[in-house]
Every structure is written in C-alpha cells, then in structure tokens.
Amino acid sequence: MGRRDNRMNVESLCRFLDYVLGRRPDEFGLVPSVEGRVPLKELFQALHEEEGWGHIRQAHINELLMGRGRDVFDFAEGTIAASERHFHGPKEAGVDSLP
C-alpha cells in the first residue's frame, strides 16, 4: 500500500507543480525568467508556504522527474520550468521603449 500512496503523492505533486509553474506562478509569488524558468530555491520557498506542501524537498522533485514529470517539466542548472506554459511571462525591454 505504501507504493500506491507514493505514486498518488507523485501524481499530486506533478499536477500541483504544473499549475504553479505552467499556469499561475504569480499566485505563488514566483517571477519566471523570459524562458519560464524558476530557481529551485525560490520554488521550494513558495511550496513551503503552502499548506500541505511544506515537506517537499529535492528528492521529491528528482523522483518526479524520473517518472511522469519527465515530459511535463524541464530541469536544468538549478532551475525548473513547465514544458507547456499558459501564462505570459515578463517581456524584455526593447530599444524602442527606452526613454
């Protein structure tokens, strides 16, 4: 039964992170880069402020990325991003918009 509970927890984490990273990072105080990437340190801080998610550590993210989350998230150099983003991130200032 422990294996089933773990699988359900990984599935719940995957859905929650898909929402946090792919749909509403601003709701959790996260500001993704232009590429949609968020530093893991900031993600953990945001998760630990949410009820029921304070126990999430790097090992949970690693487990997620080895399973179902492999196609859902992109992890590189201490940052993570949702593969599919449904929000408009910050735009870089163009030369035309400078005073």
Secondary structure, 3 states (H helix, E strand, C coil): CHHHHHHHHHHHHHHHHHHHHHCCHHHHCCCCCCCCCEEHHHHHHHHHCCCCCCCCCHHHHHHHHHCHHHCCEEEECCEEEECCCCCCCCCCCCHHHCC
